[in-house]
């Protein structure tokens, strides 16, 4: 199992008290990715979100990743996601940005795509839509065109329902052999199977706990065997996310987590991701979950909803994900703790966890790309 980091410019409540909160959040997250690169993490994923107050201010992730391409050496830099809906980003511009990032990173870019966070975001670009499945139609029309833009000397053009283009040379072409690995941000069981049939890796942002992996793998790994890849190769990959806090002792890690604002982050997730199934009894915004105390943090750890503890405990918790079949575990980092504590989590995971689980020096997606 490989390891990644997920960042999204999460500002949270500090936006109301610190006029520089947005700037600090973005700059701190560049430091986290740079440290993750030094600490042996293989992937860093940067969101693309729009209009999501407090929750995510990372809207121009191509700019963010372009900076990190120069500031890092080995870590792969992924879009988590680029939104290729024509009303949000013209598909040709997406293809150009992906290829440009592939050059600037010298083959370290990962192309994750998806359809947006929910109605608040999507309706900003496509007003009047009443059925969010409408975005699936646009994505389906578009996604298979990217490999053609990258690999064909002259793209023959496209005439679809939602966008069109005459024949053109799409430049630049990706760096080196083939094209970046392609991923899809999936939520429901059918979307995992759909991604697998197209040969896409899955960004499993909706996977909440280790036990969720059973249905994910059943849907994905079964379908990937019969994939008809839309790209140059099959990216047989399931990435899942979990919040992680590592400290020298269990007690310190729990104390840090209890003041990490995890309740507010989770409340914002369901405020904006209104296509996610809402857990029974979950408060409706503007109501939020109550603040988590240390007892609740211990419960979250026991329920496998949070990676938290000393290095040995975090190693054991990560091994559960490995045994469950995750190909990549990507850590989200709570905003309510200090930069120093966050950097320490990254360093401790790099020192004590990653070397004992991920022993392959080559990225999984690199092997797929080289074999194409």
C-alpha positions as CSV (number, residue, x, y, z in Angstrom):
1,X,0.0,0.0,0.0
2,X,1.2,3.5,-0.9
3,X,0.7,6.7,1.0
4,X,-0.5,10.1,0.0
5,X,-1.5,13.5,1.3
6,X,-4.8,15.4,0.5
7,X,-5.0,19.2,0.7
8,X,-7.8,21.6,-0.1
9,X,-7.1,25.0,1.3
10,X,-9.4,24.4,4.3
11,X,-9.8,27.6,6.2
12,X,-12.5,26.7,8.8
13,X,-13.6,29.0,11.6
14,X,-10.3,31.0,11.7
15,X,-11.6,32.9,8.7
16,X,-13.7,34.9,11.1
17,X,-10.8,36.0,13.3
18,X,-7.7,36.1,11.1
19,X,-7.7,38.3,8.0
20,X,-4.7,36.3,6.7
21,X,-6.4,32.9,7.4
22,X,-6.9,32.0,3.7
23,X,-3.2,32.9,2.8
24,X,-1.9,31.0,5.8
25,X,-3.9,27.9,4.9
26,X,-2.7,27.8,1.3
27,X,1.0,28.4,2.2
28,X,1.0,26.0,5.1
29,X,-0.4,23.3,2.8
30,X,2.5,23.8,0.3
31,X,4.8,23.2,3.3
32,X,3.0,20.0,4.1
33,X,3.4,18.6,0.6
34,X,7.1,19.6,0.5
35,X,7.6,17.7,3.9
36,X,5.6,14.7,2.6
37,X,8.0,14.6,-0.4
38,X,11.0,14.5,1.9
39,X,9.2,11.9,4.2
40,X,8.6,9.3,1.5
41,X,4.9,9.9,0.7
42,X,4.3,9.0,-3.0
43,X,1.3,11.2,-3.8
44,X,-0.2,14.6,-3.0
45,X,-3.7,15.4,-4.1
46,X,-5.0,19.0,-4.4
47,X,-8.7,19.7,-4.7
48,X,-10.6,21.9,-7.1
49,X,-13.6,23.5,-5.4
50,X,-15.5,26.7,-6.0
51,X,-17.7,28.9,-3.7
52,X,-17.3,26.6,-0.7
53,X,-16.9,29.1,2.2
54,X,-14.5,27.9,4.9
55,X,-14.4,24.4,3.6
56,X,-12.1,24.7,0.6
57,X,-10.4,27.7,-1.0
58,X,-8.2,25.7,-3.3
59,X,-9.9,26.5,-6.6
60,X,-6.9,27.0,-8.9
61,X,-5.1,23.7,-8.2
62,X,-3.2,23.8,-11.5
63,X,-1.4,26.9,-10.2
64,X,-0.8,25.2,-6.8
65,X,0.5,22.0,-8.3
66,X,2.7,24.0,-10.8
67,X,4.5,25.6,-7.8
68,X,4.9,22.3,-6.1
69,X,6.3,20.7,-9.2
70,X,9.4,22.9,-8.8
71,X,9.4,22.7,-5.0
72,X,9.4,18.8,-4.8
73,X,11.5,16.0,-6.2
74,X,9.8,12.6,-6.1
75,X,6.2,12.9,-4.9
76,X,3.5,12.6,-7.6
77,X,1.2,15.6,-7.8
78,X,-2.5,14.8,-8.4
79,X,-5.6,16.8,-9.2
80,X,-8.2,15.7,-6.7
81,X,-9.9,16.8,-8.9
82,X,-9.8,18.7,-12.2
83,X,-13.5,19.3,-13.1
84,X,-13.7,18.7,-16.9
85,X,-17.4,19.7,-17.3
86,X,-17.4,22.1,-20.2
87,X,-19.3,24.7,-18.3
88,X,-16.7,24.7,-15.6
89,X,-13.4,24.1,-17.5
90,X,-13.3,23.6,-21.2
91,X,-12.0,20.1,-21.9
92,X,-9.1,21.3,-24.1
93,X,-7.9,23.6,-21.4
94,X,-7.9,20.7,-19.0
95,X,-5.9,18.6,-21.4
96,X,-3.4,21.4,-21.8
97,X,-3.0,21.9,-18.1
98,X,-2.5,18.2,-17.4
99,X,0.1,17.9,-20.1
100,X,1.9,21.1,-18.9
101,X,1.9,19.8,-15.3
102,X,3.3,16.5,-16.6
103,X,6.2,18.5,-18.1
104,X,6.9,20.7,-15.2
105,X,6.9,17.7,-12.8
106,X,8.8,15.5,-15.4
107,X,6.1,12.8,-15.4
108,X,4.9,13.1,-11.8
109,X,1.4,14.3,-12.5
110,X,-1.8,12.3,-11.8
111,X,-5.0,13.3,-13.5
112,X,-8.0,12.9,-11.2
113,X,-11.3,14.0,-12.5
114,X,-14.9,14.3,-11.2
115,X,-18.1,16.2,-11.3
116,X,-17.9,18.7,-8.4
117,X,-18.8,18.7,-4.8
118,X,-22.6,19.2,-4.9
119,X,-25.4,21.5,-5.8
120,X,-24.0,24.7,-4.3
121,X,-20.9,24.4,-6.5
122,X,-22.4,23.0,-9.7
123,X,-25.4,25.3,-9.8
124,X,-22.9,28.2,-9.8
125,X,-21.9,27.1,-13.3
126,X,-25.0,25.3,-14.5
127,X,-27.9,27.2,-13.0
128,X,-31.3,25.7,-13.1
129,X,-30.2,22.0,-13.0
130,X,-32.6,20.1,-10.8
131,X,-31.1,16.6,-11.2
132,X,-27.4,16.3,-10.3
133,X,-27.1,13.2,-12.5
134,X,-27.0,15.7,-15.4
135,X,-23.4,16.3,-14.7
136,X,-22.7,12.6,-15.2
137,X,-23.9,12.9,-18.7
138,X,-21.4,15.7,-19.4
139,X,-18.5,13.9,-17.8
140,X,-19.3,10.7,-19.7
141,X,-19.3,12.6,-22.9
142,X,-15.9,14.1,-22.2
143,X,-13.6,11.8,-20.3
144,X,-12.6,9.5,-23.2
145,X,-11.5,12.4,-25.3
146,X,-8.5,13.3,-23.2
147,X,-6.2,10.4,-24.3
148,X,-7.0,11.3,-27.9
149,X,-6.0,14.9,-27.3
150,X,-2.7,13.8,-25.7
151,X,-1.7,10.9,-28.0
152,X,-2.9,11.9,-31.5
153,X,-0.8,14.3,-33.4
154,X,-3.9,16.2,-34.5
155,X,-7.1,15.8,-32.5
156,X,-9.8,15.1,-35.1
157,X,-12.3,17.3,-33.3
158,X,-15.4,16.7,-31.4
159,X,-19.1,17.4,-31.8
160,X,-21.1,16.5,-28.7
161,X,-24.2,17.6,-26.9
162,X,-22.4,19.9,-24.4
163,X,-19.2,21.0,-26.3
164,X,-17.5,20.9,-29.6
165,X,-14.2,21.6,-31.2
166,X,-12.9,21.6,-34.8
167,X,-9.8,19.5,-35.7
168,X,-6.8,21.0,-33.8
169,X,-3.3,20.1,-32.6
170,X,-3.6,20.0,-28.8
171,X,-0.3,21.2,-27.2
172,X,1.8,20.4,-25.4
173,X,1.7,16.6,-25.5
174,X,2.4,14.9,-22.2
175,X,6.0,14.3,-21.0
176,X,7.7,11.1,-22.1
177,X,5.8,7.9,-22.8
178,X,2.0,7.7,-22.8
179,X,0.0,10.0,-20.5
180,X,-0.6,10.6,-16.8
181,X,-2.6,8.0,-14.9
182,X,-6.3,8.7,-15.0
183,X,-8.5,8.6,-11.9
184,X,-12.2,9.3,-11.0
185,X,-13.6,10.6,-7.7
186,X,-16.3,8.0,-7.0
187,X,-19.0,7.9,-4.4
188,X,-21.6,5.2,-4.9
189,X,-21.0,1.5,-5.6
190,X,-22.1,1.8,-9.3
191,X,-19.6,4.6,-9.9
192,X,-16.7,2.4,-8.6
193,X,-17.7,-0.3,-11.2
194,X,-18.1,2.3,-13.9
195,X,-14.6,3.7,-13.3
196,X,-13.1,0.2,-13.3
197,X,-14.7,-0.7,-16.6
198,X,-13.1,2.4,-18.1
199,X,-9.7,1.5,-16.6
200,X,-9.7,4.4,-14.2
201,X,-8.3,4.5,-10.7
202,X,-10.7,5.6,-8.0
203,X,-10.3,8.4,-5.6
204,X,-12.4,7.0,-2.8
205,X,-13.2,10.2,-0.8
206,X,-16.5,8.7,0.3
207,X,-14.9,5.7,2.0
208,X,-15.2,6.4,5.7
209,X,-13.9,3.3,7.5
210,X,-12.0,0.1,6.9
211,X,-15.1,-2.0,6.8
212,X,-16.3,0.1,3.8
213,X,-13.5,-1.5,1.7
214,X,-15.4,-4.7,1.3
215,X,-18.1,-3.3,-1.0
216,X,-15.6,-1.0,-2.7
217,X,-13.3,-3.8,-3.7
218,X,-16.2,-6.1,-4.7
219,X,-17.4,-3.4,-7.1
220,X,-14.1,-2.2,-8.4
221,X,-11.7,-5.2,-8.4
222,X,-14.3,-7.4,-10.0
223,X,-15.0,-5.0,-12.8
224,X,-11.4,-4.0,-13.5
225,X,-10.6,-7.5,-14.7
226,X,-12.7,-6.8,-17.8
227,X,-11.8,-3.2,-18.2
228,X,-11.9,-1.6,-21.7
229,X,-9.5,1.3,-20.9
230,X,-10.4,4.7,-22.4
231,X,-6.7,5.6,-22.1
232,X,-3.4,4.0,-22.9
233,X,-3.5,1.6,-20.0
234,X,-5.5,0.4,-17.0
235,X,-4.9,2.2,-13.7
236,X,-5.9,-0.5,-11.3
237,X,-5.9,1.6,-8.1
238,X,-8.2,2.4,-5.2
239,X,-7.2,5.4,-3.1
240,X,-9.0,6.1,0.2
241,X,-8.7,8.9,2.6
242,X,-8.6,9.2,6.4
243,X,-7.7,12.0,8.8
244,X,-4.4,11.2,10.6
245,X,-2.7,12.5,13.7
246,X,0.5,11.0,15.0
247,X,2.4,12.1,18.1
248,X,5.1,10.6,20.4
249,X,2.4,9.2,22.8
250,X,-1.2,8.1,22.5
251,X,-2.4,10.6,25.1
252,X,-0.8,13.6,23.2
253,X,-2.3,12.5,19.9
254,X,-5.7,12.3,21.4
255,X,-5.4,15.7,23.0
256,X,-4.4,17.2,19.6
257,X,-7.3,15.5,17.9
258,X,-9.8,16.8,20.4
259,X,-8.9,20.4,19.6
260,X,-8.6,19.7,15.8
261,X,-12.0,21.0,14.8
262,X,-13.0,17.6,13.3
263,X,-16.6,18.1,14.2
264,X,-16.8,21.3,12.2
265,X,-14.9,19.9,9.2
266,X,-17.4,16.9,9.1
267,X,-20.3,19.3,9.3
268,X,-19.0,21.3,6.3
269,X,-18.6,18.1,4.3
270,X,-22.3,17.4,4.5
271,X,-23.1,21.1,4.1
272,X,-21.6,21.1,0.6
273,X,-21.5,17.4,-0.5
274,X,-25.2,17.1,-0.6
275,X,-24.9,14.1,-3.0
276,X,-23.3,12.1,-0.2
277,X,-25.7,9.9,1.8
278,X,-26.4,11.8,5.1
279,X,-25.9,9.6,8.2
280,X,-29.1,9.1,10.2
281,X,-29.4,11.8,12.8
282,X,-26.7,14.0,11.3
283,X,-27.5,17.7,11.9
284,X,-28.6,19.8,9.0
285,X,-26.6,23.1,8.4
286,X,-26.4,25.6,10.1
287,X,-26.5,23.1,13.0
288,X,-23.2,21.3,13.4
289,X,-21.9,18.3,15.2
290,X,-20.9,19.1,18.9
291,X,-17.3,19.5,19.6
292,X,-15.4,16.3,20.0
293,X,-13.9,15.6,23.4
294,X,-11.2,13.0,24.1
295,X,-13.8,10.3,24.8
296,X,-15.3,10.8,21.4
297,X,-11.8,10.8,19.8
298,X,-11.2,7.4,21.4
299,X,-14.5,6.1,20.0
300,X,-13.6,7.3,16.5
301,X,-10.3,5.5,16.8
302,X,-12.0,2.3,17.9
303,X,-14.6,2.6,15.1
304,X,-11.7,3.0,12.6
305,X,-12.9,6.4,11.6
306,X,-9.7,8.2,12.6
307,X,-6.0,7.3,12.4
308,X,-4.6,8.6,15.7
309,X,-2.0,7.6,18.2
310,X,1.7,7.0,18.7
311,X,3.8,5.7,15.8
312,X,3.2,2.0,16.6
313,X,-0.5,2.5,16.9
314,X,-0.7,4.5,13.6
315,X,1.3,1.7,11.9
316,X,-1.2,-0.9,13.2
317,X,-4.2,1.3,12.0
318,X,-2.6,1.7,8.6
319,X,-2.0,-2.1,8.3
320,X,-5.8,-2.6,8.7
321,X,-6.3,-0.5,5.5
322,X,-3.6,-2.5,3.8
323,X,-5.1,-5.9,4.8
324,X,-8.5,-4.6,3.6
325,X,-7.1,-4.1,0.1
326,X,-6.5,-0.3,-0.3
327,X,-3.9,0.4,-2.9
328,X,-3.2,3.9,-1.5
329,X,-4.0,5.6,1.9
330,X,-4.1,9.4,1.6
331,X,-4.2,11.5,4.8
332,X,-6.3,14.6,5.4
333,X,-4.9,16.8,8.1
334,X,-7.1,18.7,10.6
335,X,-6.9,22.5,10.5
336,X,-7.4,23.1,14.1
337,X,-3.9,22.1,15.1
338,X,-0.6,23.9,14.7
339,X,1.6,23.8,11.7
340,X,4.4,22.3,13.8
341,X,2.1,19.4,15.0
342,X,1.0,18.7,11.5
343,X,4.5,18.6,10.1
344,X,5.4,16.3,13.0
345,X,2.6,13.9,12.0
346,X,4.0,13.8,8.4
347,X,7.6,13.2,9.7
348,X,6.6,10.5,12.1
349,X,4.6,8.6,9.5
350,X,7.5,8.9,7.1
351,X,10.0,7.6,9.7
352,X,8.0,4.8,11.4
353,X,5.1,3.8,9.1
354,X,5.8,4.2,5.4
355,X,9.1,2.2,5.4
356,X,7.4,-0.8,7.0
357,X,4.5,-0.9,4.6
358,X,5.5,0.6,1.3
359,X,8.8,-1.1,0.3
360,X,8.5,-0.6,-3.5
361,X,10.6,2.4,-4.5
362,X,8.6,2.8,-7.7
363,X,5.2,4.4,-7.8
364,X,2.4,2.0,-8.8
365,X,1.1,4.4,-11.5
366,X,4.7,4.7,-12.9
367,X,4.8,1.0,-13.5
368,X,1.4,1.0,-15.3
369,X,2.6,4.0,-17.5
370,X,5.9,2.4,-18.4
371,X,4.3,-0.8,-19.4
372,X,1.9,0.9,-21.8
